[in-house]
Amino acid sequence: MSDPTNQELKELILSSDKKFKIHISNLDKKIDLQFLELKSDIKSVEERLSGEIKRMEEKVIGIDKRLGNEEFISRGALTAVFISVAAGVIKYLFFEPKL
């Protein structure tokens, strides 16, 4: 076995350097592709979430309108009960029954 010369060592180093550069560039491309895929996945999830949020806001607005109507009806019914009880008490206390 002979000792490698400086030229052989230089060629070996240069060839390994080229191989490493090729591998690094391939890895860089793969990472870029994965990043782009991940970015598109994030955008699709974001779009779906924004759609769901809009639908939920519409449901909340619908529920709010229905609750507003229920509140109005309940307030009217409570007012009617209060007036009828007050009328009964007034009739009982201030008007004598005719026999």
C-alpha positions in Angstrom: 0.0 0.0 0.0 1.4 3.3 -1.0 0.8 6.6 0.8 -1.6 8.8 -1.1 -0.1 11.8 -2.6 -1.3 15.4 -2.1 -3.0 15.4 -5.5 -5.0 12.3 -4.7 -6.0 13.6 -1.3 -7.1 16.9 -3.0 -9.2 15.0 -5.5 -10.7 12.8 -2.8 -11.6 15.9 -0.8 -13.1 17.7 -3.8 -15.1 14.7 -4.8 -16.5 14.2 -1.3 -17.2 18.0 -1.2 -19.2 17.7 -4.4 -21.1 14.7 -3.1 -22.0 16.6 0.2 -23.1 19.7 -1.8 -25.4 17.5 -3.9 -26.8 15.8 -0.9 -27.3 19.1 0.9 -29.0 20.6 -2.1 -31.3 17.6 -2.4 -32.2 17.8 1.3 -32.8 21.6 0.9 -35.2 20.9 -2.0 -37.0 18.2 0.0 -37.3 20.6 2.9 -38.6 23.4 0.7 -41.2 21.0 -0.8 -42.3 19.8 2.6 -42.5 23.4 3.8 -44.7 24.3 0.8 -47.0 21.3 1.5 -47.2 22.2 5.1 -48.0 25.8 4.2 -50.8 24.8 1.8 -52.2 22.4 4.5 -52.2 25.3 7.0 -54.0 27.5 4.5 -56.6 24.9 3.9 -57.2 24.3 7.6 -57.4 28.1 8.1 -60.0 28.4 5.3 -62.0 25.6 6.8 -61.9 27.2 10.2 -62.9 30.6 8.9 -65.8 29.0 7.1 -66.8 27.2 10.4 -66.5 30.5 12.3 -68.7 32.3 9.8 -71.4 29.6 10.1 -71.2 29.6 13.8 -71.6 33.4 13.8 -74.6 33.1 11.6 -76.1 30.6 14.0 -75.4 32.8 17.0 -77.1 35.7 15.2 -80.1 33.5 14.5 -80.3 32.4 18.1 -79.9 35.9 19.3 -82.9 37.0 17.1 -85.0 34.1 18.4 -84.0 34.9 22.0 -85.0 38.5 21.4 -88.4 37.4 20.3 -88.7 35.0 23.2 -87.7 37.8 25.6 -90.3 40.1 24.1 -93.0 37.5 24.4 -92.0 36.6 28.0 -92.0 40.3 29.0 -95.5 40.7 27.5 -96.8 37.6 29.3 -95.3 38.7 32.6 -96.8 42.2 32.2 -100.2 40.6 31.5 -100.0 38.4 34.6 -99.0 41.3 36.7 -101.9 43.5 35.4 -104.4 40.7 35.9 -103.2 40.1 39.5 -103.3 43.8 40.2 -106.8 44.0 38.8 -107.9 41.1 41.0 -106.4 42.6 44.1 -108.0 46.0 43.4 -111.4 44.4 42.7 -111.1 42.3 45.9 -110.1 45.3 48.1 -112.2 48.2 46.7 -115.3 46.8 45.2 -118.0 45.1 47.2 -119.8 42.1 45.8 -123.5 42.7 45.0 -125.7 40.1 46.5 
